[in-house]
Amino acid sequence: MPITNTFIILATFTSPEQICPNPQAMLWLLPLTAAIALVYKATKMPKFTTGAFLKEAAILFGSIVAFLIITAWVLFTLAWLISM
Amino acid sequence: MARLSKQNHIQLLLTVGLLSWLLPGAGYFVLEEKKRAIIIFVTITLTLCTGLYVGSIGIIDLVGPVPLYVKVAQVMNPPIVLAISHYTAGGGYPVYGWPNEIGQIYTMVSGLLNLLCIVNVLSLAYLGKITQEGE
């Protein structure tokens, strides 16, 4: 039974997931942003303590997301002005 | 870090660099930075697995008509990507649309994060300290 389960799990990696091109698909950037923030801070913090690491990573994650939102808003406004 | 002879130092750098490529975070583990090693291993492995799950193993295509920057970034992942590429060569696992793009982005980012870790662990092994931004 465990071997069957293992093959079932491996089989899910042989066919792509269904992702619709809708606004909700933009949420896929959040795990990626979290990964970037965690790895970057793990490599750059001189003194590694769990509390400080989580705080720094959360700040970087928030900064990246905020910058992405501002960029999207500016591009959306430009597109709206051009297409008026 | 204890002073090492020049030959031992080069061996350490090679070992740490190679281990980091083979297994994300392994270089930090060798240098006794276990918390960093665990975080890096879990994060990079999860990012790579998410990309492979969303886009399927078909997104790793190192011989097909994929842009060079995608291939270079994906090769920076641990060598399991090379094994998958050998398995998917020939276009047996076609992927199109958003799953292809999201899967490629995730696997590229995991590869580039692994490259960042390799460069950083080599720097740590060479200098004996973490350099901060701007140093």
Backbone of each chain as ProteinMPNN parsed JSONL, in Angstrom:
{"seq_chain_A": "MPITNTFIILATFTSPEQICPNPQAMLWLLPLTAAIALVYKATKMPKFTTGAFLKEAAILFGSIVAFLIITAWVLFTLAWLISM", "coords_chain_A": {"N_chain_A": [[0.82, -1.227, 0.0], [1.876, 1.387, 0.868], [3.753, 1.645, -1.212], [2.144, 1.806, -3.473], [0.85, 4.242, -2.926], [3.051, 5.945, -3.065], [3.675, 5.764, -5.799], [1.367, 6.857, -6.844], [1.573, 9.487, -5.932], [3.939, 10.258, -7.253], [3.018, 10.048, -9.851], [1.392, 12.271, -10.089], [3.111, 14.237, -10.793], [3.519, 14.025, -13.452], [1.635, 15.103, -15.069], [0.342, 18.289, -15.984], [-1.088, 20.821, -13.773], [-4.404, 22.261, -13.719], [-4.68, 25.559, -14.48], [-6.396, 28.475, -14.496], [-6.389, 31.436, -16.512], [-6.969, 33.803, -14.693], [-7.64, 36.612, -12.413], [-7.15, 35.52, -9.843], [-5.087, 33.749, -10.238], [-2.838, 35.225, -9.962], [-2.097, 35.007, -7.363], [-0.239, 33.035, -7.195], [2.208, 34.194, -7.072], [2.792, 34.724, -4.456], [3.793, 32.463, -2.799], [6.227, 32.191, -4.113], [7.461, 34.66, -3.682], [7.702, 34.508, -0.911], [9.528, 32.388, -0.709], [11.795, 33.529, -1.922], [12.298, 35.643, -0.142], [12.82, 34.237, 2.26], [15.092, 32.604, 1.618], [16.946, 34.536, 0.785], [17.269, 36.118, 3.098], [18.203, 34.127, 4.811], [20.702, 33.673, 3.777], [21.977, 36.087, 4.116], [21.95, 37.138, 6.7], [24.058, 38.104, 9.313], [24.262, 37.324, 12.082], [22.523, 34.63, 13.207], [19.422, 34.339, 14.412], [16.315, 32.909, 15.357], [14.003, 34.531, 15.808], [14.775, 37.132, 14.912], [15.372, 36.488, 12.296], [12.868, 35.648, 11.219], [11.472, 38.038, 11.472], [12.946, 39.804, 9.809], [12.671, 38.457, 7.355], [9.908, 38.602, 7.01], [9.572, 41.358, 6.734], [10.989, 41.82, 4.354], [9.463, 40.239, 2.61], [6.98, 41.604, 2.729], [7.82, 44.059, 1.67], [8.511, 43.393, -0.982], [6.033, 42.485, -1.98], [4.515, 44.825, -1.665], [5.869, 46.548, -3.433], [5.358, 45.217, -5.834], [2.577, 45.486, -5.983], [2.327, 48.282, -6.175], [3.672, 48.724, -8.602], [2.009, 47.267, -10.355], [-0.305, 48.766, -10.078], [0.496, 51.268, -11.139], [1.089, 50.522, -13.797], [-1.43, 49.636, -14.597], [-2.874, 52.022, -14.411], [-1.552, 53.57, -16.346], [-2.145, 52.053, -18.653], [-4.905, 52.377, -18.644], [-5.104, 55.164, -19.019], [-3.946, 55.435, -21.55], [-5.676, 53.964, -23.13], [-7.999, 55.436, -22.966]], "CA_chain_A": [[0.0, 0.0, 0.0], [2.709, 2.596, 0.788], [4.387, 1.74, -2.531], [1.097, 2.303, -4.374], [0.688, 5.676, -2.647], [4.229, 6.64, -3.601], [3.541, 5.866, -7.258], [0.276, 7.807, -7.131], [2.134, 10.841, -5.729], [4.877, 10.53, -8.349], [2.259, 10.206, -11.096], [0.843, 13.627, -10.186], [4.148, 15.114, -11.357], [3.667, 13.777, -14.889], [0.629, 15.862, -15.827], [0.25, 19.639, -15.401], [-2.314, 21.228, -13.096], [-5.26, 23.191, -14.467], [-4.639, 26.924, -13.929], [-7.116, 29.382, -15.387], [-5.777, 32.782, -16.527], [-7.848, 34.787, -14.056], [-6.891, 37.397, -11.408], [-6.735, 34.688, -8.702], [-3.823, 33.069, -10.564], [-1.739, 36.087, -9.51], [-1.708, 34.604, -6.003], [0.918, 32.128, -7.287], [3.46, 34.918, -6.804], [3.045, 34.839, -3.013], [4.768, 31.467, -2.319], [7.532, 32.47, -4.719], [8.009, 35.804, -2.947], [8.1, 34.018, 0.416], [10.755, 31.592, -0.877], [12.903, 34.458, -2.182], [12.592, 36.372, 1.1], [13.415, 33.322, 3.243], [16.451, 32.19, 1.234], [17.829, 35.696, 0.775], [17.612, 36.493, 4.474], [19.001, 33.042, 5.401], [22.09, 33.776, 3.316], [22.573, 37.405, 4.354], [21.979, 37.587, 8.106], [25.341, 37.723, 9.93], [23.961, 36.569, 13.317], [21.275, 33.955, 12.883], [18.497, 33.945, 15.482], [15.03, 32.61, 14.716], [13.102, 35.682, 15.869], [15.253, 38.192, 14.009], [15.263, 35.987, 10.911], [11.465, 35.703, 10.794], [11.097, 39.452, 11.341], [13.587, 40.347, 8.599], [12.071, 37.822, 6.177], [8.552, 39.144, 6.855], [9.706, 42.724, 6.21], [11.367, 41.73, 2.938], [8.29, 39.723, 1.898], [6.033, 42.713, 2.618], [8.371, 45.079, 0.758], [8.405, 42.905, -2.373], [4.616, 42.479, -2.356], [4.087, 46.225, -1.796], [6.438, 47.071, -4.672], [4.629, 44.602, -6.95], [1.238, 46.093, -6.048], [2.482, 49.656, -6.693], [4.015, 48.611, -10.027], [0.796, 46.848, -11.071], [-1.236, 49.897, -10.078], [1.011, 52.266, -12.097], [0.908, 49.998, -15.159], [-2.872, 49.627, -14.864], [-3.268, 53.419, -14.643], [-1.014, 53.958, -17.663], [-2.944, 51.383, -19.676], [-6.225, 53.009, -18.628], [-4.972, 56.497, -19.618], [-3.665, 55.286, -22.987], [-6.838, 53.418, -23.83], [-9.17, 56.313, -22.767]], "C_chain_A": [[0.852, 1.275, 0.0], [3.369, 2.76, -0.567], [3.381, 2.273, -3.551], [0.898, 3.804, -4.187], [1.847, 6.479, -3.21], [4.113, 6.812, -5.11], [2.429, 6.833, -7.652], [0.789, 9.241, -6.995], [3.078, 11.199, -6.872], [4.133, 10.766, -9.661], [1.67, 11.598, -11.234], [1.854, 14.609, -10.772], [4.311, 14.92, -12.865], [2.6, 14.469, -15.722], [0.45, 17.223, -15.162], [-1.086, 19.881, -14.709], [-3.123, 22.152, -14.008], [-5.208, 24.555, -13.781], [-5.31, 27.853, -14.926], [-6.447, 30.763, -15.357], [-6.73, 33.839, -15.979], [-7.049, 35.55, -12.984], [-6.402, 36.564, -10.218], [-5.404, 33.984, -8.961], [-2.618, 33.903, -10.153], [-1.255, 35.708, -8.112], [-0.53, 33.61, -6.019], [2.233, 32.845, -7.001], [3.786, 34.943, -5.315], [3.999, 33.763, -2.473], [6.174, 31.715, -2.857], [8.234, 33.624, -3.997], [8.486, 35.366, -1.563], [9.403, 33.217, 0.323], [11.964, 32.499, -1.078], [13.303, 35.168, -0.893], [13.3, 35.46, 2.113], [14.861, 32.968, 2.885], [17.403, 33.383, 1.272], [18.251, 36.071, 2.19], [18.443, 35.398, 5.16], [20.462, 33.142, 4.976], [22.759, 35.072, 3.776], [22.644, 37.838, 5.814], [23.281, 37.155, 8.768], [25.159, 36.892, 11.205], [22.588, 35.957, 13.144], [20.503, 33.599, 14.146], [17.11, 33.849, 14.864], [14.115, 33.829, 14.678], [13.486, 36.773, 14.888], [15.112, 37.76, 12.551], [13.831, 36.1, 10.408], [11.014, 37.139, 10.582], [11.655, 40.046, 10.046], [12.95, 39.776, 7.338], [10.668, 38.368, 5.931], [8.599, 40.559, 6.286], [10.053, 42.7, 4.72], [10.192, 41.241, 2.096], [7.27, 40.85, 1.677], [6.514, 43.784, 1.64], [8.209, 44.657, -0.696], [6.95, 42.958, -2.834], [4.115, 43.91, -2.56], [4.608, 46.822, -3.104], [5.698, 46.503, -5.886], [3.248, 45.236, -7.112], [1.323, 47.507, -6.626], [2.786, 49.622, -8.192], [2.782, 48.241, -10.85], [-0.186, 48.005, -11.17], [-0.8, 50.951, -11.089], [0.783, 51.792, -13.529], [-0.573, 50.001, -15.552], [-3.36, 51.04, -15.179], [-2.793, 53.903, -16.004], [-1.848, 53.345, -18.782], [-4.327, 52.005, -19.793], [-6.178, 54.378, -19.312], [-4.757, 56.403, -21.13], [-4.906, 54.852, -23.751], [-8.097, 54.285, -23.657], [-9.632, 56.924, -24.083]], "O_chain_A": [[0.582, 2.174, -0.797], [3.537, 3.885, -1.038], [3.729, 3.098, -4.396], [0.791, 4.549, -5.161], [1.653, 7.561, -3.765], [4.417, 7.88, -5.642], [2.529, 7.537, -8.656], [0.488, 10.101, -7.823], [3.026, 12.31, -7.4], [4.556, 11.578, -10.485], [1.462, 12.074, -12.35], [1.479, 15.699, -11.203], [5.145, 15.577, -13.488], [2.652, 14.428, -16.952], [0.409, 17.319, -13.935], [-2.085, 19.233, -15.018], [-2.588, 22.746, -14.945], [-5.64, 24.695, -12.637], [-4.853, 28.001, -16.059], [-5.993, 31.209, -14.303], [-7.235, 34.674, -16.729], [-5.914, 35.182, -12.68], [-5.355, 36.866, -9.645], [-4.677, 33.66, -8.022], [-1.513, 33.381, -10.008], [-0.138, 36.047, -7.723], [0.098, 33.373, -4.987], [3.249, 32.207, -6.724], [4.939, 35.161, -4.943], [4.936, 34.105, -1.751], [7.171, 31.488, -2.171], [9.436, 33.572, -3.737], [9.541, 35.796, -1.097], [10.279, 33.353, 1.177], [13.022, 32.279, -0.489], [14.489, 35.285, -0.582], [14.27, 35.873, 2.748], [15.747, 33.024, 3.737], [18.536, 33.259, 1.736], [19.429, 36.31, 2.456], [19.292, 35.703, 5.997], [21.358, 32.745, 5.722], [23.987, 35.146, 3.819], [23.329, 38.809, 6.133], [23.59, 35.964, 8.789], [25.828, 35.874, 11.384], [21.601, 36.669, 12.956], [20.874, 32.673, 14.867], [16.77, 34.61, 13.959], [13.52, 34.131, 13.643], [12.654, 37.277, 14.134], [14.777, 38.566, 11.683], [13.596, 36.587, 9.302], [10.274, 37.436, 9.644], [10.939, 40.7, 9.287], [12.714, 40.5, 6.37], [10.276, 38.578, 4.783], [7.767, 40.923, 5.455], [9.49, 43.455, 3.927], [9.946, 41.757, 1.006], [6.762, 41.024, 0.569], [5.724, 44.344, 0.88], [7.817, 45.46, -1.543], [6.66, 43.418, -3.938], [3.379, 44.183, -3.509], [3.875, 47.521, -3.803], [5.442, 47.221, -6.852], [2.801, 45.493, -8.23], [0.502, 47.892, -7.459], [2.222, 50.402, -8.96], [2.534, 48.822, -11.906], [-0.82, 48.208, -12.206], [-1.634, 51.477, -11.825], [0.337, 52.564, -14.377], [-0.925, 50.324, -16.687], [-4.158, 51.238, -16.095], [-3.535, 54.564, -16.731], [-2.214, 54.027, -19.739], [-4.864, 52.147, -20.892], [-7.074, 54.726, -20.081], [-5.314, 57.192, -21.894], [-5.158, 55.307, -24.866], [-9.161, 53.911, -24.15], [-10.6, 57.684, -24.104]]}, "seq_chain_B": "MARLSKQNHIQLLLTVGLLSWLLPGAGYFVLEEKKRAIIIFVTITLTLCTGLYVGSIGIIDLVGPVPLYVKVAQVMNPPIVLAISHYTAGGGYPVYGWPNEIGQIYTMVSGLLNLLCIVNVLSLAYLGKITQEGE", "coords_chain_B": {"N_chain_B": [[36.995, 30.315, 12.44], [39.355, 27.747, 12.0], [42.748, 28.214, 10.921], [43.651, 27.149, 7.738], [45.715, 25.095, 5.595], [46.814, 26.11, 2.285], [46.148, 24.233, 0.308], [44.292, 22.586, 1.639], [42.362, 24.489, 2.045], [41.467, 25.06, -0.54], [40.428, 22.568, -1.166], [38.364, 22.471, 0.693], [36.746, 24.57, -0.242], [36.009, 23.555, -2.762], [34.655, 21.218, -1.998], [32.567, 22.237, -0.442], [31.234, 23.858, -2.317], [30.479, 21.968, -4.265], [28.888, 20.211, -2.754], [26.858, 21.951, -2.071], [25.626, 22.327, -4.504], [24.781, 19.742, -5.108], [22.992, 19.148, -3.024], [20.761, 21.346, -1.769], [21.785, 23.674, 0.646], [23.554, 21.971, 1.9], [26.212, 22.725, 1.965], [26.263, 24.751, 3.89], [25.666, 23.186, 6.059], [27.97, 21.67, 6.347], [29.658, 23.691, 7.141], [28.778, 24.096, 9.672], [26.491, 25.616, 10.025], [23.698, 25.062, 10.85], [20.956, 25.795, 11.122], [20.558, 27.637, 9.039], [21.095, 25.899, 6.936], [18.973, 24.043, 7.065], [16.72, 25.677, 6.608], [17.282, 26.673, 4.046], [17.429, 24.293, 2.56], [14.793, 23.231, 2.837], [13.219, 25.324, 1.763], [14.178, 25.737, -0.913], [13.842, 23.177, -1.992], [11.073, 22.822, -1.726], [10.171, 24.879, -3.403], [11.146, 24.052, -5.896], [9.796, 21.582, -6.13], [7.148, 22.481, -6.132], [7.065, 23.853, -8.568], [7.499, 21.702, -10.319], [5.253, 20.194, -9.747], [3.113, 21.869, -10.489], [3.602, 22.406, -13.231], [4.295, 19.958, -14.219], [6.736, 17.34, -14.953], [7.432, 17.879, -17.482], [8.198, 20.507, -17.912], [10.875, 20.674, -17.557], [13.066, 20.796, -19.889], [15.797, 20.386, -21.38], [16.87, 20.022, -23.863], [15.099, 20.747, -25.764], [13.18, 23.273, -27.663], [13.474, 25.542, -25.83], [13.935, 28.76, -24.332], [17.335, 29.893, -23.81], [18.005, 31.118, -21.372], [16.175, 30.051, -19.618], [16.92, 27.374, -19.528], [19.536, 27.577, -18.476], [19.046, 28.679, -15.942], [17.5, 26.628, -14.826], [19.307, 24.522, -14.739], [20.884, 25.186, -12.609], [19.673, 24.101, -10.446], [19.581, 21.27, -8.113], [21.179, 18.142, -9.205], [19.101, 16.411, -9.87], [17.449, 17.535, -11.667], [18.804, 17.261, -14.07], [18.568, 14.53, -14.421], [15.795, 14.318, -14.695], [15.521, 15.789, -17.015], [16.786, 14.118, -18.849], [14.935, 12.099, -18.866], [12.639, 13.343, -19.852], [13.347, 14.137, -22.36], [12.666, 14.463, -25.799], [10.081, 15.173, -25.872], [7.885, 13.915, -24.6], [6.23, 14.737, -22.581], [4.251, 17.051, -22.941], [3.647, 20.498, -22.169], [1.605, 23.339, -21.839], [0.673, 26.855, -21.929], [-0.455, 28.589, -18.949], [0.253, 26.771, -16.792], [2.725, 25.869, -17.762], [4.226, 28.257, -17.834], [4.153, 29.14, -15.133], [5.266, 26.933, -13.836], [7.814, 26.906, -15.026], [8.797, 29.366, -14.119], [8.885, 28.945, -11.34], [10.741, 26.79, -11.159], [12.957, 27.974, -12.304], [13.456, 30.074, -10.516], [14.011, 28.622, -8.183], [16.377, 27.402, -8.983], [18.026, 29.649, -9.365], [18.054, 30.675, -6.792], [19.407, 28.613, -5.569], [21.877, 28.929, -6.794], [22.578, 31.417, -5.713], [22.897, 30.607, -3.061], [25.059, 28.843, -3.319], [27.13, 30.571, -4.152], [27.186, 32.239, -1.917], [27.808, 30.475, 0.177], [30.315, 29.684, -0.586], [31.638, 32.095, -0.34], [31.374, 32.398, 2.422], [32.89, 30.214, 3.287], [35.355, 30.978, 2.322], [35.932, 33.545, 3.384], [35.158, 33.288, 5.997], [33.11, 34.579, 7.243], [29.804, 36.027, 7.092], [29.011, 38.2, 4.506], [27.511, 41.367, 4.547], [24.822, 43.213, 2.925], [26.046, 45.56, 0.621], [28.654, 45.476, 1.478]], "CA_chain_B": [[37.392, 29.161, 11.65], [40.777, 27.493, 12.137], [43.522, 28.491, 9.711], [43.891, 25.937, 6.973], [46.729, 25.256, 4.563], [46.204, 26.568, 1.039], [45.56, 23.083, -0.393], [43.082, 22.202, 2.365], [41.376, 25.539, 1.84], [40.883, 24.847, -1.874], [39.597, 21.359, -1.06], [37.144, 22.846, 1.424], [35.899, 25.366, -1.139], [35.444, 22.664, -3.778], [33.691, 20.319, -1.345], [31.394, 23.015, -0.033], [30.523, 24.26, -3.539], [29.872, 20.79, -4.894], [27.802, 19.73, -1.885], [25.742, 22.902, -2.164], [24.903, 22.086, -5.756], [24.14, 18.427, -5.035], [21.885, 19.184, -2.059], [20.704, 22.729, -1.285], [22.021, 23.869, 2.083], [24.537, 21.027, 2.441], [27.443, 23.461, 2.222], [26.113, 25.404, 5.194], [25.699, 22.126, 7.074], [29.389, 21.357, 6.537], [30.259, 24.82, 7.86], [28.144, 24.138, 10.992], [25.398, 26.602, 10.054], [22.637, 24.084, 10.627], [19.646, 26.431, 10.928], [20.535, 28.15, 7.66], [21.055, 24.75, 6.033], [17.623, 23.459, 7.055], [15.798, 26.627, 5.963], [17.578, 26.722, 2.612], [17.051, 23.014, 1.959], [13.327, 23.108, 2.773], [12.639, 26.339, 0.874], [14.522, 25.498, -2.323], [13.226, 21.922, -2.413], [9.627, 23.05, -1.889], [9.961, 25.712, -4.601], [11.361, 23.193, -7.068], [8.706, 20.594, -6.202], [5.924, 23.19, -6.529], [7.164, 24.076, -10.011], [7.326, 20.423, -11.016], [3.873, 19.75, -9.534], [2.197, 22.719, -11.272], [3.821, 22.295, -14.666], [4.707, 18.57, -14.506], [8.163, 17.229, -15.248], [7.633, 18.326, -18.865], [8.776, 21.859, -17.99], [12.337, 20.539, -17.609], [13.38, 20.328, -21.24], [17.093, 21.032, -21.643], [17.282, 19.832, -25.259], [14.047, 21.236, -26.646], [13.246, 24.682, -28.082], [13.195, 26.426, -24.695], [14.975, 29.805, -24.29], [18.583, 29.511, -23.12], [18.025, 31.593, -19.976], [15.386, 29.104, -18.816], [17.75, 26.17, -19.329], [20.662, 27.893, -17.583], [18.52, 28.83, -14.576], [17.039, 25.328, -14.325], [20.467, 23.657, -14.482], [21.443, 25.538, -11.302], [19.019, 23.254, -9.447], [20.322, 20.022, -7.88], [21.285, 17.344, -10.436], [17.887, 15.649, -10.199], [16.896, 18.181, -12.858], [19.452, 16.643, -15.229], [17.958, 13.207, -14.576], [14.446, 14.532, -15.233], [15.687, 16.235, -18.401], [17.083, 12.916, -19.65], [13.693, 11.333, -18.923], [11.61, 14.05, -20.629], [13.86, 14.478, -23.696], [11.855, 13.85, -26.845], [8.756, 15.803, -25.847], [6.836, 12.993, -24.153], [5.373, 15.366, -21.559], [4.022, 18.435, -23.376], [2.963, 21.421, -21.245], [1.335, 24.606, -22.511], [-0.094, 27.869, -21.207], [-0.049, 29.078, -17.628], [1.031, 25.792, -16.016], [4.095, 25.873, -18.28], [4.919, 29.48, -17.415], [4.324, 29.167, -13.669], [6.228, 25.879, -13.509], [9.156, 27.358, -15.42], [9.234, 30.45, -13.223], [9.226, 28.36, -10.038], [11.983, 26.004, -11.238], [14.056, 28.916, -12.557], [13.765, 30.798, -9.278], [14.68, 27.7, -7.249], [17.745, 27.25, -9.468], [18.802, 30.863, -9.107], [18.265, 30.748, -5.338], [20.474, 27.653, -5.266], [23.125, 29.571, -7.216], [22.876, 32.417, -4.676], [23.397, 29.903, -1.871], [26.399, 28.317, -3.623], [28.066, 31.702, -4.126], [27.28, 32.742, -0.552], [28.502, 29.516, 1.043], [31.735, 29.772, -0.966], [32.134, 33.314, 0.299], [31.484, 32.115, 3.858], [34.018, 29.302, 3.491], [36.596, 31.675, 1.987], [36.189, 34.664, 4.288], [34.869, 32.899, 7.375], [32.009, 35.375, 7.789], [28.764, 36.425, 6.137], [29.116, 39.612, 4.127], [26.199, 41.998, 4.478], [24.569, 43.99, 1.729], [26.819, 46.784, 0.497], [30.05, 45.316, 1.895]], "C_chain_B": [[38.909, 28.965, 11.75], [41.49, 27.76, 10.816], [43.853, 27.176, 9.025], [45.033, 26.187, 6.004], [46.032, 25.589, 3.246], [45.505, 25.412, 0.315], [44.266, 22.64, 0.295], [41.962, 23.221, 2.151], [40.689, 25.365, 0.488], [39.985, 23.611, -1.859], [38.28, 21.672, -0.356], [36.194, 23.62, 0.519], [35.228, 24.481, -2.18], [34.363, 21.764, -3.18], [32.399, 21.054, -1.021], [30.565, 23.417, -1.261], [29.792, 23.096, -4.178], [28.694, 20.264, -4.069], [26.588, 20.646, -1.975], [24.939, 22.69, -3.432], [24.135, 20.756, -5.686], [22.897, 18.457, -4.146], [21.824, 20.6, -1.489], [20.908, 22.811, 0.229], [23.103, 22.968, 2.665], [25.868, 21.715, 2.756], [27.413, 24.165, 3.57], [26.196, 24.378, 6.317], [27.146, 21.753, 7.397], [30.074, 22.444, 7.367], [29.585, 25.074, 9.213], [27.126, 25.271, 11.13], [24.114, 25.81, 9.819], [21.259, 24.712, 10.411], [19.507, 26.964, 9.508], [20.363, 26.988, 6.682], [19.642, 24.183, 5.928], [16.654, 24.378, 6.311], [16.02, 26.642, 4.451], [17.156, 25.428, 1.93], [15.533, 22.927, 1.774], [12.755, 24.08, 1.737], [12.93, 26.047, -0.593], [13.862, 24.212, -2.819], [11.719, 22.094, -2.631], [9.335, 23.879, -3.142], [10.115, 24.873, -5.866], [10.204, 22.203, -7.234], [7.384, 21.251, -6.609], [5.924, 23.427, -8.042], [6.917, 22.797, -10.796], [5.884, 19.919, -10.878], [2.908, 20.543, -10.428], [2.354, 22.449, -12.769], [4.129, 20.892, -15.15], [6.188, 18.538, -14.869], [8.485, 17.676, -16.673], [8.231, 19.714, -18.98], [10.306, 21.821, -17.975], [12.675, 19.935, -18.968], [14.671, 21.013, -21.685], [17.568, 20.849, -23.08], [16.266, 20.388, -26.246], [14.181, 22.711, -26.968], [12.833, 25.653, -26.972], [14.277, 27.502, -24.679], [16.168, 29.417, -23.41], [18.576, 29.935, -21.655], [17.224, 30.673, -19.065], [16.236, 27.872, -18.5], [18.868, 26.434, -18.327], [20.176, 27.997, -16.142], [18.092, 27.489, -14.004], [18.195, 24.396, -13.994], [21.103, 23.967, -13.128], [20.793, 24.764, -10.159], [19.889, 22.029, -9.167], [20.245, 19.094, -9.093], [20.084, 16.462, -10.746], [17.228, 16.234, -11.454], [17.508, 17.583, -14.13], [18.85, 15.265, -15.497], [16.557, 13.331, -15.179], [14.534, 14.935, -16.705], [15.974, 15.053, -19.331], [15.801, 12.118, -19.876], [12.67, 11.992, -19.843], [12.084, 14.42, -22.039], [13.023, 13.746, -24.749], [10.42, 14.347, -26.84], [7.623, 14.878, -25.457], [5.869, 13.583, -23.145], [5.103, 16.816, -21.938], [3.236, 19.249, -22.336], [2.789, 22.747, -21.975], [0.69, 25.588, -21.54], [0.461, 28.224, -19.838], [0.676, 28.034, -16.79], [2.492, 25.744, -16.454], [4.865, 27.084, -17.758], [5.18, 29.493, -15.911], [5.333, 28.105, -13.235], [7.65, 26.284, -13.854], [9.669, 28.437, -14.473], [9.666, 29.868, -11.87], [10.553, 27.587, -10.109], [13.189, 26.908, -11.524], [14.452, 29.632, -11.269], [14.457, 29.873, -8.276], [16.133, 27.476, -7.672], [18.596, 28.467, -9.159], [19.033, 31.072, -7.61], [19.374, 29.775, -4.921], [21.835, 28.229, -5.659], [23.555, 30.63, -6.195], [23.485, 31.746, -3.441], [24.804, 29.352, -2.108], [27.44, 29.432, -3.529], [28.279, 32.173, -2.685], [28.03, 31.784, 0.36], [29.995, 29.473, 0.685], [32.38, 31.002, -0.334], [32.341, 33.092, 1.796], [32.686, 31.213, 4.149], [35.347, 30.014, 3.257], [36.941, 32.746, 3.019], [35.995, 34.303, 5.755], [33.801, 33.737, 8.022], [31.028, 35.684, 6.676], [28.965, 37.89, 5.81], [27.717, 40.182, 3.996], [26.066, 42.783, 3.191], [25.433, 45.25, 1.74], [28.271, 46.642, 0.905], [30.936, 44.983, 0.711]], "O_chain_B": [[39.664, 29.925, 11.599], [40.927, 27.565, 9.738], [44.281, 26.215, 9.664], [45.303, 27.328, 5.629], [44.827, 25.383, 3.098], [44.412, 25.582, -0.226], [43.269, 22.353, -0.368], [40.784, 22.872, 2.085], [39.471, 25.507, 0.383], [38.913, 23.607, -2.465], [37.218, 21.197, -0.76], [34.99, 23.366, 0.507], [34.037, 24.625, -2.457], [33.3, 21.571, -3.771], [31.299, 20.57, -1.285], [29.338, 23.325, -1.241], [28.635, 23.218, -4.582], [27.644, 19.918, -4.611], [25.444, 20.19, -1.958], [23.719, 22.853, -3.438], [22.995, 20.658, -6.142], [21.874, 17.86, -4.48], [22.748, 21.016, -0.792], [20.266, 22.087, 0.989], [23.529, 23.172, 3.801], [26.564, 21.334, 3.697], [28.404, 24.179, 4.3], [26.727, 24.66, 7.391], [27.506, 21.548, 8.556], [30.95, 22.161, 8.183], [29.785, 26.122, 9.827], [26.928, 25.812, 12.218], [23.518, 25.871, 8.744], [20.476, 24.214, 9.602], [18.48, 26.772, 8.856], [19.59, 27.074, 5.728], [19.169, 23.878, 4.833], [15.864, 23.919, 5.487], [15.065, 26.625, 3.674], [16.586, 25.46, 0.839], [15.05, 22.591, 0.693], [11.907, 23.702, 0.929], [12.026, 26.103, -1.426], [13.375, 24.165, -3.948], [11.161, 21.577, -3.598], [8.368, 23.612, -3.856], [9.31, 24.976, -6.792], [9.696, 22.01, -8.338], [6.592, 20.657, -7.34], [4.909, 23.226, -8.71], [6.217, 22.802, -11.808], [5.359, 19.288, -11.794], [2.006, 19.973, -11.042], [1.367, 22.285, -13.486], [4.215, 20.654, -16.354], [6.812, 19.581, -15.067], [9.651, 17.836, -17.034], [8.729, 20.076, -20.046], [10.96, 22.801, -18.332], [12.582, 18.724, -19.168], [14.641, 22.085, -22.29], [18.564, 21.452, -23.48], [16.55, 20.487, -27.44], [15.171, 23.342, -26.598], [11.946, 26.484, -27.164], [15.432, 27.202, -24.982], [16.025, 28.714, -22.41], [19.075, 29.212, -20.793], [17.543, 30.525, -17.886], [16.269, 27.393, -17.367], [19.12, 25.62, -17.439], [20.81, 27.471, -15.227], [18.298, 27.233, -12.818], [18.093, 23.574, -13.083], [21.786, 23.117, -12.556], [21.297, 24.768, -9.036], [20.84, 21.772, -9.905], [19.347, 19.239, -9.923], [20.056, 15.821, -11.796], [16.546, 15.531, -12.2], [16.822, 17.418, -15.139], [18.646, 14.879, -16.648], [16.177, 12.557, -16.057], [13.739, 14.49, -17.533], [15.47, 14.995, -20.453], [15.603, 11.534, -20.941], [11.918, 11.304, -20.533], [11.308, 14.959, -22.827], [12.715, 12.563, -24.602], [9.631, 13.98, -27.71], [6.503, 15.043, -25.939], [4.814, 13.009, -22.878], [5.663, 17.725, -21.325], [2.295, 18.754, -21.716], [3.705, 23.222, -22.646], [0.221, 25.204, -20.469], [1.667, 28.169, -19.597], [1.649, 28.382, -16.122], [3.391, 25.598, -15.625], [6.002, 26.963, -17.301], [6.282, 29.813, -15.465], [6.163, 28.357, -12.361], [8.58, 26.044, -13.083], [10.833, 28.422, -14.074], [10.696, 30.262, -11.324], [11.393, 27.718, -9.219], [14.297, 26.648, -11.053], [15.637, 29.777, -10.968], [15.391, 30.293, -7.592], [17.019, 27.373, -6.824], [19.747, 28.341, -8.741], [20.076, 31.584, -7.203], [20.176, 30.074, -4.035], [22.823, 28.042, -4.949], [24.733, 30.734, -5.853], [24.45, 32.24, -2.858], [25.645, 29.387, -1.21], [28.492, 29.266, -2.912], [29.403, 32.469, -2.28], [28.8, 32.215, 1.219], [30.837, 29.251, 1.555], [33.514, 30.954, 0.142], [33.337, 33.53, 2.37], [33.407, 31.417, 5.125], [36.346, 29.702, 3.905], [38.082, 32.847, 3.47], [36.581, 34.922, 6.643], [33.588, 33.635, 9.23], [31.356, 35.617, 5.492], [29.077, 38.727, 6.705], [26.838, 39.557, 3.404], [27.035, 42.996, 2.463], [25.533, 45.927, 2.764], [29.057, 47.569, 0.711], [32.144, 44.813, 0.873]]}, "name": "protein", "num_of_chains": 2, "seq": "MPITNTFIILATFTSPEQICPNPQAMLWLLPLTAAIALVYKATKMPKFTTGAFLKEAAILFGSIVAFLIITAWVLFTLAWLISMMARLSKQNHIQLLLTVGLLSWLLPGAGYFVLEEKKRAIIIFVTITLTLCTGLYVGSIGIIDLVGPVPLYVKVAQVMNPPIVLAISHYTAGGGYPVYGWPNEIGQIYTMVSGLLNLLCIVNVLSLAYLGKITQEGE"}
